[in-house]
Amino acid sequence: MIGATPRFVTWAAIAFVLAIALYMLIPIAVVVASSLSSSQFLVFPPPGLSLRWYGEILNSEAYLAAGWTSVKLALITVVVALGLGTPAAIALTRFRFAGRDAIGSIFLSPLILPSLIFAIGLLMVFSRYGDGPSFTGLVIGHVVITLPYVIRTVSANLVDLDPNLDEAARVMGARWWQRYFLVILPQCRTGMAAGAFFVFNISFDDAVIALFMRAPGVETLPMRIYSTLEFSPDPSVAAVSAVMIALTILLVLLLDRVFGLSKIV
Amino acid sequence: MAGTASLSRREPAVLLTPGLLFLLIAFFFPTFQLLMQSVLGTGAEAGQLTLEHYAKAFGDDFYAGIAWRTLKLAVIITGICVALGFPLAVIMTRASKGVRTALILIIVLPLMTSVVIRTFGWLVILGQGGVLSWMLKSLGLISRNISLMHTEAGIVIAMVQVLLPFLVLTTLGSLNQIPRALDEAARVMGAGFFGGIWHVTLPMAVPGLASGSLLVFALSISSFITPSLVGGVRLPVVAGSIYQQMTGSFDWGFGAALSVLLLVVTLALIIPYIRLTARLGGRS
């Protein structure tokens, strides 16, 4: 058969794919395995299984506070990023005006700048013109790095949808708020939801902006994990990480269920 | 009619203004602040324009060594990502739907897991008494515990895992645009399996591979979490020493100058990347 793949290539491909799968997943698997260790050291193989580290983090003020800060930060970032990004995406897809491409690039530009460099600039601004880094500073930083994702998902969603619905509403005499709240925003729903997934994930996982905008009394989970790793990692860090991994898996599966991963990536 | 026209001219302005104002204050202003800080004097020369921070960055052999290590690691990491990512992307385009979905999950799940957590996993694998050491010992390949912590090999192993998804997803974008019939045509005309890959698939994947490589290279030189934790203080890289300058020794002028140099190199890589992905017509 012409176009067939030689038998040995198929076998080689299977072996290669399995090796890559192992390589990509092993760091995650190892973290989860370590969290179940009964030893207080991170050694392999673990001497026994235990859930004590999960109990440990549930009783740890520091981890619970960091978890709450992370969730709060991610949720606020989602709301602000959607609030700023959705109208911009609507303008960029539904209207033709001078400089539209340039403005589109401006909205995507935070993707180009390494977040390390932006984080330093933000730290300088907050130290020079404010009282130094703060929770608000973290929110602002996270909104900047996630805004492009909202613009992308909402725009990608809107170009697939019928612009004539809005035109019809306009011709029929709908007021601006009726057009937006009854026609356009419901159309954006899918794109906004996809954007919210990405924004939440990026904000919840970010350590770069967080490490530079380190403020007294404000600690997110990735910051806490990073500083523990620098000094003395024990299986309780693994337990916290395993919880974050579980949340990521949940988000990825939801994303796949709702939108289909192959369409989004 | 006139009313509609003026409304539709005002409407995008109203929709865009909040976002643009926000980016102006929260994104462009901080970046400008960073540029300014890199040319402002400190101490007795406070407030005056100076190139002393850049002179220090270029004049110091210590930083030349760090820059050299950063670039060398980025070249190796990018090369390995291409060598692993291209075959993987080709397999993904030719596999059955179920296998493709599974592979996308395997690529996306680590990508969406925090870099801090993935690096943590590598610390447990590469460290003394870690998973790698244990596995090699169980296989009888080594007799004593080994550790790849604080080695360049360790940094490369961890960084390739962190950055491979970017290369695979970008390459997949360009592979998906090659009509399947092209490869079939080559095969009908007498090309072998590898002939088809070499003469048809690879050349057409070059834009995707090139843009993926530029992206991986740019991300690699600006990463500091994985190199700092795996490499430790013995193997500093540029991004790690910037973090050190900003949060440890508080030499902001010098940290800013290093950042601007990093930014210049990154933009020199990212702008061709954007051109290439725009030409591919796909979303990056």
Interface residues (C-beta under 8 A of the other chain):
Chain A: I2 G3 T5 P6 V9 A13 F16 V17 I20 A21 Y23 M24 L25 I26 P27 I28 A29 V30 V31 S34 L42 V43 F44 P45 G83 L84 G85 P87 A88 I90 A91 L92 F95 F97 I103 I106 F107 S109 P110 I112 L113 P114 L116 I117 F118 I120 G121 L122 L123 M124 V125 R128 I140 G141 V143 V144 L147 R152 A156 R170 W176 N201 F204 D205 D206 A207 V208 L211 F212 R214 P222 I225 Y226 L229 E230 P233 V237 A238 S241 M244 I245 T248 I249 L251 V252 D256 L261 S262 V265
Chain B: T4 S8 R9 E11 P12 V14 L15 L16 P18 G19 L20 F22 L23 A26 F27 F29 P30 T31 F32 Q33 L34 Q37 L84 P87 L88 I91 R94 V99 R100 T101 L103 I104 L105 I106 I107 V108 L109 P110 M112 T113 S114 V115 V116 I117 R118 T119 F120 G121 W122 L123 V124 I125 G127 G129 G130 V131 S133 W134 A158 Q161 L164 P165 L169 L172 D183 E184 R187 V188 F193 A218 L219 S222 F224 I225 L229 A239 I242 Y243 M246 T247 W252 G255 A256 S259 L262 L263 T266 L267 I270 I274 R283
